[in-house]
Amino acid sequence: MTKDEIRKLYKILIKDLHPDTNDGKRDDEERMTEVVWAWDQIRNSKRFDD
């Protein structure tokens, strides 16, 4: 996957899981936390230089 593809998927997942876009439902909060953690790991990776 390219950097842009990863970023696009991240944005789609966050938009889908965020309570503000789900009528305040917090059911997916744990999954969203995992997605944010994974994004931070990828973004901070030496192989993901901008």
Secondary structure as UniProt FT lines:
FT   HELIX           3..17
FT   HELIX           19..21
FT   TURN            22..24
FT   TURN            27..28
FT   HELIX           29..43
FT   HELIX           46..48
//
